[in-house]
């Protein structure tokens, strides 16, 4: 499974790139734009091709998800810990973020998957993961109920290693959106995984 996460700030032609990535086989797109208004979020979603709405995961604007028929919601670690996800857990597919293998191992069955980061030093967050990454911790995985998605510093040259170490998927952000051709950057990562399988 390959997941792409949007940048927090909208960039030119972003929805065009997203539609093209879906056409090239992208599994899921996480919309992480906590600072945009409801109207801006609706405009953003409205620019995406309808067949792909089932592959969207929102990190905010949960009330709009119902209106648009989006059944996947993502919750930050803080939202998981304070229980604000509970009211959505019964009729939505939910995912979350963790930053240690110990936190991942105790996640309950209500979570479809979890981002575990950073597997490598981050591309999009300067300095994040330079001191410590969790790639080698994946061998201590013992939660069979929740898929593990590696996040952080993953590019075409490192994505295979994430799967080799036991992740069920990889999430991409910086390597896609910092490239002048986001579609090509995604395809290079996809192809690196396809060649491996």
Backbone torsions as a table, in degrees:
resi	resn	phi	psi	omega
1	UNK	NA	129.4	174.1
2	UNK	-117.4	129.5	-179.4
3	UNK	-119.7	140.2	172.2
4	UNK	-114.7	140.1	178.4
5	UNK	-109.8	132.8	179.6
6	UNK	-69.1	155.4	169.4
7	UNK	-68.4	156.5	-179.8
8	UNK	-64.3	-36.7	-178.7
9	UNK	-98.9	136.3	179.4
10	UNK	-65.0	140.4	179.2
11	UNK	-119.7	159.5	-178.8
12	UNK	-56.9	138.0	176.2
13	UNK	61.5	20.2	-175.1
14	UNK	-59.1	-45.6	-178.2
15	UNK	-69.2	-30.2	175.2
16	UNK	-62.6	-45.8	178.9
17	UNK	-61.7	-41.5	-177.8
18	UNK	-63.7	-46.1	178.0
19	UNK	-58.1	-40.8	-179.3
20	UNK	-68.3	-37.0	177.7
21	UNK	-65.3	-40.5	176.5
22	UNK	-61.7	-41.3	179.0
23	UNK	-62.7	-25.2	179.3
24	UNK	-94.0	9.8	172.3
25	UNK	103.1	11.2	176.3
26	UNK	-57.3	134.0	-177.2
27	UNK	-76.5	-52.5	-177.7
28	UNK	-144.4	148.0	174.0
29	UNK	-119.9	121.0	175.8
30	UNK	-90.1	122.5	177.3
31	UNK	-94.0	105.6	-178.3
32	UNK	-115.8	89.5	-178.4
33	UNK	-138.5	73.9	-172.8
34	UNK	-68.2	-14.8	-172.6
35	UNK	-101.6	0.2	-179.1
36	UNK	-90.8	156.9	-178.9
37	UNK	-78.7	168.9	175.6
38	UNK	-58.0	-43.4	-180.0
39	UNK	-61.5	-43.5	179.3
40	UNK	-65.5	-37.1	178.2
41	UNK	-65.9	-41.5	179.0
42	UNK	-64.7	-40.5	177.5
43	UNK	-61.8	-41.5	179.5
44	UNK	-61.2	-51.6	-177.6
45	UNK	-63.7	-37.6	-177.8
46	UNK	-63.8	-20.6	179.4
47	UNK	-86.5	-2.4	179.7
48	UNK	-94.4	145.3	-178.5
49	UNK	-65.1	131.9	-174.7
50	UNK	-51.9	-41.9	-177.8
51	UNK	-60.0	-18.1	-176.1
52	UNK	-96.0	-1.9	-177.8
53	UNK	-60.9	-28.7	179.4
54	UNK	-71.2	-9.2	179.8
55	UNK	-104.5	10.6	178.5
56	UNK	-93.2	144.5	175.0
57	UNK	-129.1	124.5	-178.5
58	UNK	-102.4	142.6	178.4
59	UNK	-97.5	-6.2	-178.5
60	UNK	-159.2	-175.6	178.2
61	UNK	55.2	42.4	-175.4
62	UNK	-60.0	-31.6	-180.0
63	UNK	-64.7	-31.9	178.4
64	UNK	-71.6	-25.8	-179.4
65	UNK	-57.8	-41.9	179.9
66	UNK	-62.3	-45.1	-178.7
67	UNK	-60.4	-37.9	-176.0
68	UNK	-94.4	2.3	179.3
69	UNK	71.4	25.7	178.9
70	UNK	-87.1	121.8	-172.6
71	UNK	-103.4	4.6	-177.0
72	UNK	-118.2	126.7	180.0
73	UNK	-125.6	143.7	177.0
74	UNK	-115.8	140.8	-178.8
75	UNK	-123.5	135.2	176.1
76	UNK	-65.8	164.0	179.0
77	UNK	-56.4	-41.0	-178.9
78	UNK	-63.0	-38.9	-179.4
79	UNK	-69.4	-31.9	176.6
80	UNK	-69.8	-43.9	-176.1
81	UNK	-68.2	-32.1	-179.7
82	UNK	-91.4	1.4	173.6
83	UNK	77.7	10.6	-177.1
84	UNK	-70.1	-9.8	178.2
85	UNK	-81.7	-18.2	-166.9
86	UNK	-56.1	-41.5	-176.1
87	UNK	-66.7	-15.5	179.1
88	UNK	-99.2	-15.2	-168.5
89	UNK	-65.5	-26.0	-173.7
90	UNK	-76.3	-35.4	-175.7
91	UNK	-123.2	13.7	176.0
92	UNK	-129.1	157.3	170.2
93	UNK	-87.3	125.5	-174.3
94	UNK	-120.1	147.6	176.7
95	UNK	-134.0	166.5	-177.7
96	UNK	-149.0	178.9	177.9
97	UNK	-119.7	140.4	174.1
98	UNK	-134.7	161.3	-176.9
99	UNK	-127.1	16.2	173.8
100	UNK	-153.7	153.4	179.0
101	UNK	-67.6	-29.8	177.7
102	UNK	-64.3	-42.6	177.9
103	UNK	-65.8	-38.7	178.0
104	UNK	-63.6	-44.7	-174.5
105	UNK	-62.6	-21.6	-178.9
106	UNK	-102.3	6.5	177.5
107	UNK	-65.6	141.6	-179.8
108	UNK	-80.5	170.3	-175.9
109	UNK	-66.8	-13.5	-178.8
110	UNK	-67.6	-19.1	-177.7
111	UNK	-89.5	127.9	178.1
112	UNK	-72.6	-45.5	176.7
113	UNK	-155.1	167.1	178.9
114	UNK	-136.1	139.5	170.0
115	UNK	-79.1	129.2	173.8
116	UNK	-117.0	122.9	-175.5
117	UNK	-143.3	161.1	-4.4
118	UNK	-92.8	132.4	176.4
119	UNK	-77.3	-27.8	173.6
120	UNK	-139.6	164.9	174.7
121	UNK	-55.2	134.6	-173.4
122	UNK	-62.4	143.8	173.8
123	UNK	-85.7	-37.8	-173.4
124	UNK	-92.2	-22.4	179.9
125	UNK	-112.1	106.8	-178.0
126	UNK	-55.6	124.0	175.3
127	UNK	87.9	-16.7	-177.1
128	UNK	-72.0	122.5	179.0
129	UNK	89.8	2.6	178.8
130	UNK	-68.5	-35.4	-177.6
131	UNK	-84.1	-34.2	-176.3
132	UNK	-155.5	134.5	172.6
133	UNK	-122.5	169.0	-174.9
134	UNK	-110.5	10.1	-175.4
135	UNK	-54.5	-45.8	-177.3
136	UNK	-72.0	-17.9	179.2
137	UNK	-74.7	-14.1	-177.0
138	UNK	-60.6	-24.9	179.7
139	UNK	-68.6	-14.1	178.5
140	UNK	-94.0	10.0	179.0
141	UNK	-64.4	128.6	176.8
142	UNK	-143.2	27.5	176.2
143	UNK	-107.5	102.3	-176.7
144	UNK	-80.9	-5.6	-172.3
145	UNK	-95.4	-16.8	-173.7
146	UNK	-125.1	126.8	177.6
147	UNK	-67.3	144.8	-179.4
148	UNK	-107.8	123.2	-180.0
149	UNK	-114.4	117.3	177.7
150	UNK	-73.2	141.7	-178.9
151	UNK	-142.5	141.9	173.7
152	UNK	111.9	112.0	173.4
153	UNK	70.9	16.5	-176.5
154	UNK	-86.0	131.7	176.1
155	UNK	-139.5	-173.0	-176.0
156	UNK	-61.5	-27.1	-178.0
157	UNK	-86.6	-19.5	-175.9
158	UNK	-111.6	-12.4	-171.8
159	UNK	-62.4	-36.0	-179.5
160	UNK	-62.6	-37.5	-178.7
161	UNK	-63.2	-33.5	179.2
162	UNK	-62.0	-43.5	178.0
163	UNK	-70.7	-39.2	178.6
164	UNK	-57.1	-36.5	-176.8
165	UNK	-80.8	-4.4	173.0
166	UNK	112.8	7.0	177.0
167	UNK	-74.3	152.5	176.7
168	UNK	-86.2	-15.0	-178.0
169	UNK	-168.6	175.0	179.2
170	UNK	-134.2	140.5	176.9
171	UNK	-110.2	134.7	-175.8
172	UNK	-117.2	139.9	175.7
173	UNK	-138.1	-76.7	-174.7
174	UNK	-59.5	-42.4	-176.6
175	UNK	-63.4	-28.1	178.9
176	UNK	-83.3	-53.2	-168.6
177	UNK	-83.7	-15.0	174.8
178	UNK	-90.4	-1.0	177.4
179	UNK	-88.8	145.2	178.2
180	UNK	-68.6	-17.2	177.4
181	UNK	-128.4	83.0	-176.3
182	UNK	-56.1	-36.3	-179.6
183	UNK	-63.3	-45.3	-179.8
184	UNK	-64.7	-38.3	178.1
185	UNK	-62.8	-43.3	176.4
186	UNK	-61.1	-47.0	-177.0
187	UNK	-61.6	-36.4	178.3
188	UNK	-63.3	-40.9	177.9
189	UNK	-67.6	-45.6	178.8
190	UNK	-57.3	-45.9	-177.7
191	UNK	-66.0	-35.3	178.8
192	UNK	-62.9	-36.1	178.3
193	UNK	-76.4	-40.7	-178.6
194	UNK	-61.6	-40.6	-179.6
195	UNK	-64.6	-28.7	-177.2
196	UNK	-77.5	-33.8	-173.8
197	UNK	-81.6	NA	NA
